Amino acid sequence: MPAAAVHSRSRQAPIADLALERGALGAAMLVPAQAEELIRNGHSHLFTASIHRHIFEAICSLSTDQLDYTLLIDELQRMGHEIPGMSSSISTMAL
């Protein structure tokens, strides 16, 4: 990705809407094309909740065609993010 695109994308303001953050992450979990779009146009600083930033980073590190809740939780744990209630938080994102 060109440096200019990364630089302008990183200047975007955080979403600051937890329901919107959950919806974006939930859509990424359900639809591979949405995951690709989020990875291409998103940045972790756009998420106000730290768990959402961690989930976004984990999604970015996984293959979008193999994305599922179990792999996501495993990746979060591999990244060192042990969050109480993480499984239930992730499973309700798309609701």
TIMI-664728 format. One record per residue (C-alpha): x, z, y; chain; residue number from 0; residue in one letter. Coordinates in nm, 4 decimals. Layout:
BEGIN
<X: X | Z: Z | Y: Y | marba: A | tornu: NUM | gudo: a>
...
//
This chain:
BEGIN
<X: 0.0000 | Z: 0.0000 | Y: 0.0000 | marba: A | tornu: 0 | gudo: m>
<X: 0.1388 | Z: -0.0847 | Y: 0.3450 | marba: A | tornu: 1 | gudo: p>
<X: 0.2675 | Z: 0.2126 | Y: 0.5423 | marba: A | tornu: 2 | gudo: a>
<X: 0.0298 | Z: 0.1324 | Y: 0.8296 | marba: A | tornu: 3 | gudo: a>
<X: -0.2735 | Z: 0.1569 | Y: 0.5992 | marba: A | tornu: 4 | gudo: a>
<X: -0.1621 | Z: 0.4933 | Y: 0.4642 | marba: A | tornu: 5 | gudo: v>
<X: -0.0853 | Z: 0.6198 | Y: 0.8144 | marba: A | tornu: 6 | gudo: h>
<X: -0.4248 | Z: 0.5223 | Y: 0.9601 | marba: A | tornu: 7 | gudo: s>
<X: -0.6093 | Z: 0.6567 | Y: 0.6561 | marba: A | tornu: 8 | gudo: r>
<X: -0.4347 | Z: 0.9939 | Y: 0.6857 | marba: A | tornu: 9 | gudo: s>
<X: -0.5650 | Z: 1.0339 | Y: 1.0418 | marba: A | tornu: 10 | gudo: r>
<X: -0.9281 | Z: 1.0403 | Y: 0.9336 | marba: A | tornu: 11 | gudo: q>
<X: -1.1148 | Z: 1.3632 | Y: 0.9990 | marba: A | tornu: 12 | gudo: a>
<X: -1.2120 | Z: 1.5827 | Y: 0.7029 | marba: A | tornu: 13 | gudo: p>
<X: -1.5592 | Z: 1.5229 | Y: 0.5634 | marba: A | tornu: 14 | gudo: i>
<X: -1.6684 | Z: 1.8823 | Y: 0.6427 | marba: A | tornu: 15 | gudo: a>
<X: -1.9832 | Z: 1.8436 | Y: 0.4322 | marba: A | tornu: 16 | gudo: d>
<X: -1.9576 | Z: 2.0131 | Y: 0.0946 | marba: A | tornu: 17 | gudo: l>
<X: -2.2594 | Z: 1.8282 | Y: -0.0478 | marba: A | tornu: 18 | gudo: a>
<X: -2.1069 | Z: 1.4955 | Y: 0.0532 | marba: A | tornu: 19 | gudo: l>
<X: -1.7724 | Z: 1.5971 | Y: -0.0974 | marba: A | tornu: 20 | gudo: e>
<X: -1.9426 | Z: 1.6926 | Y: -0.4254 | marba: A | tornu: 21 | gudo: r>
<X: -2.1385 | Z: 1.3679 | Y: -0.4224 | marba: A | tornu: 22 | gudo: g>
<X: -1.8299 | Z: 1.1527 | Y: -0.3695 | marba: A | tornu: 23 | gudo: a>
<X: -1.6416 | Z: 1.3294 | Y: -0.6493 | marba: A | tornu: 24 | gudo: l>
<X: -1.9451 | Z: 1.3240 | Y: -0.8790 | marba: A | tornu: 25 | gudo: g>
<X: -1.9947 | Z: 0.9510 | Y: -0.8231 | marba: A | tornu: 26 | gudo: a>
<X: -1.6274 | Z: 0.8967 | Y: -0.9039 | marba: A | tornu: 27 | gudo: a>
<X: -1.6753 | Z: 1.0832 | Y: -1.2316 | marba: A | tornu: 28 | gudo: m>
<X: -1.9779 | Z: 0.8743 | Y: -1.3309 | marba: A | tornu: 29 | gudo: l>
<X: -1.8836 | Z: 0.5249 | Y: -1.2135 | marba: A | tornu: 30 | gudo: v>
<X: -1.5293 | Z: 0.3898 | Y: -1.2571 | marba: A | tornu: 31 | gudo: p>
<X: -1.5717 | Z: 0.1519 | Y: -0.9594 | marba: A | tornu: 32 | gudo: a>
<X: -1.6585 | Z: 0.4511 | Y: -0.7395 | marba: A | tornu: 33 | gudo: q>
<X: -1.3453 | Z: 0.6318 | Y: -0.8614 | marba: A | tornu: 34 | gudo: a>
<X: -1.1352 | Z: 0.3279 | Y: -0.7727 | marba: A | tornu: 35 | gudo: e>
<X: -1.2951 | Z: 0.3122 | Y: -0.4269 | marba: A | tornu: 36 | gudo: e>
<X: -1.2369 | Z: 0.6836 | Y: -0.3666 | marba: A | tornu: 37 | gudo: l>
<X: -0.8742 | Z: 0.6588 | Y: -0.4766 | marba: A | tornu: 38 | gudo: i>
<X: -0.8164 | Z: 0.3498 | Y: -0.2625 | marba: A | tornu: 39 | gudo: r>
<X: -0.9794 | Z: 0.4831 | Y: 0.0550 | marba: A | tornu: 40 | gudo: n>
<X: -0.9665 | Z: 0.8616 | Y: 0.0204 | marba: A | tornu: 41 | gudo: g>
<X: -0.7034 | Z: 1.1226 | Y: 0.0890 | marba: A | tornu: 42 | gudo: h>
<X: -0.6932 | Z: 1.4851 | Y: -0.0217 | marba: A | tornu: 43 | gudo: s>
<X: -0.6992 | Z: 1.6159 | Y: 0.3360 | marba: A | tornu: 44 | gudo: h>
<X: -1.0485 | Z: 1.4660 | Y: 0.3772 | marba: A | tornu: 45 | gudo: l>
<X: -1.1887 | Z: 1.7383 | Y: 0.1516 | marba: A | tornu: 46 | gudo: f>
<X: -1.2507 | Z: 2.0761 | Y: 0.3139 | marba: A | tornu: 47 | gudo: t>
<X: -1.2893 | Z: 2.2780 | Y: -0.0078 | marba: A | tornu: 48 | gudo: a>
<X: -0.9616 | Z: 2.3390 | Y: -0.1888 | marba: A | tornu: 49 | gudo: s>
<X: -1.1253 | Z: 2.2847 | Y: -0.5292 | marba: A | tornu: 50 | gudo: i>
<X: -1.2435 | Z: 1.9434 | Y: -0.4076 | marba: A | tornu: 51 | gudo: h>
<X: -0.8908 | Z: 1.8557 | Y: -0.2902 | marba: A | tornu: 52 | gudo: r>
<X: -0.7557 | Z: 1.9546 | Y: -0.6322 | marba: A | tornu: 53 | gudo: h>
<X: -1.0241 | Z: 1.7527 | Y: -0.8114 | marba: A | tornu: 54 | gudo: i>
<X: -0.9503 | Z: 1.4482 | Y: -0.5946 | marba: A | tornu: 55 | gudo: f>
<X: -0.5786 | Z: 1.4772 | Y: -0.6709 | marba: A | tornu: 56 | gudo: e>
<X: -0.6515 | Z: 1.5074 | Y: -1.0433 | marba: A | tornu: 57 | gudo: a>
<X: -0.8802 | Z: 1.2023 | Y: -1.0324 | marba: A | tornu: 58 | gudo: i>
<X: -0.6017 | Z: 1.0085 | Y: -0.8603 | marba: A | tornu: 59 | gudo: c>
<X: -0.3579 | Z: 1.0973 | Y: -1.1372 | marba: A | tornu: 60 | gudo: s>
<X: -0.5923 | Z: 0.9918 | Y: -1.4200 | marba: A | tornu: 61 | gudo: l>
<X: -0.6897 | Z: 0.6416 | Y: -1.5285 | marba: A | tornu: 62 | gudo: s>
<X: -1.0318 | Z: 0.5588 | Y: -1.3846 | marba: A | tornu: 63 | gudo: t>
<X: -1.1475 | Z: 0.3916 | Y: -1.7064 | marba: A | tornu: 64 | gudo: d>
<X: -1.0782 | Z: 0.7117 | Y: -1.9033 | marba: A | tornu: 65 | gudo: q>
<X: -1.2167 | Z: 0.9613 | Y: -1.6548 | marba: A | tornu: 66 | gudo: l>
<X: -1.4315 | Z: 1.2377 | Y: -1.8020 | marba: A | tornu: 67 | gudo: d>
<X: -1.4875 | Z: 1.6092 | Y: -1.7441 | marba: A | tornu: 68 | gudo: y>
<X: -1.2631 | Z: 1.7276 | Y: -2.0268 | marba: A | tornu: 69 | gudo: t>
<X: -0.9695 | Z: 1.5136 | Y: -1.9145 | marba: A | tornu: 70 | gudo: l>
<X: -1.0250 | Z: 1.6221 | Y: -1.5545 | marba: A | tornu: 71 | gudo: l>
<X: -1.0214 | Z: 1.9915 | Y: -1.6444 | marba: A | tornu: 72 | gudo: i>
<X: -0.7107 | Z: 1.9398 | Y: -1.8593 | marba: A | tornu: 73 | gudo: d>
<X: -0.5397 | Z: 1.7581 | Y: -1.5709 | marba: A | tornu: 74 | gudo: e>
<X: -0.6303 | Z: 2.0318 | Y: -1.3237 | marba: A | tornu: 75 | gudo: l>
<X: -0.4842 | Z: 2.2909 | Y: -1.5578 | marba: A | tornu: 76 | gudo: q>
<X: -0.1727 | Z: 2.0769 | Y: -1.6113 | marba: A | tornu: 77 | gudo: r>
<X: -0.1344 | Z: 2.0651 | Y: -1.2329 | marba: A | tornu: 78 | gudo: m>
<X: -0.1486 | Z: 2.4462 | Y: -1.2269 | marba: A | tornu: 79 | gudo: g>
<X: -0.4997 | Z: 2.4868 | Y: -1.0865 | marba: A | tornu: 80 | gudo: h>
<X: -0.6703 | Z: 2.7658 | Y: -1.2776 | marba: A | tornu: 81 | gudo: e>
<X: -0.9969 | Z: 2.8108 | Y: -1.0916 | marba: A | tornu: 82 | gudo: i>
<X: -1.2595 | Z: 3.0583 | Y: -1.2190 | marba: A | tornu: 83 | gudo: p>
<X: -1.5799 | Z: 2.8736 | Y: -1.2997 | marba: A | tornu: 84 | gudo: g>
<X: -1.4018 | Z: 2.5398 | Y: -1.2768 | marba: A | tornu: 85 | gudo: m>
<X: -1.5897 | Z: 2.3852 | Y: -1.5710 | marba: A | tornu: 86 | gudo: s>
<X: -1.9307 | Z: 2.4677 | Y: -1.4271 | marba: A | tornu: 87 | gudo: s>
<X: -1.8262 | Z: 2.3558 | Y: -1.0773 | marba: A | tornu: 88 | gudo: s>
<X: -1.7095 | Z: 2.0193 | Y: -1.2061 | marba: A | tornu: 89 | gudo: i>
<X: -2.0068 | Z: 1.9601 | Y: -1.4301 | marba: A | tornu: 90 | gudo: s>
<X: -2.2528 | Z: 2.0126 | Y: -1.1408 | marba: A | tornu: 91 | gudo: t>
<X: -2.0779 | Z: 1.7772 | Y: -0.8961 | marba: A | tornu: 92 | gudo: m>
<X: -2.2988 | Z: 1.4820 | Y: -0.9806 | marba: A | tornu: 93 | gudo: a>
<X: -2.6232 | Z: 1.6791 | Y: -0.9624 | marba: A | tornu: 94 | gudo: l>
//
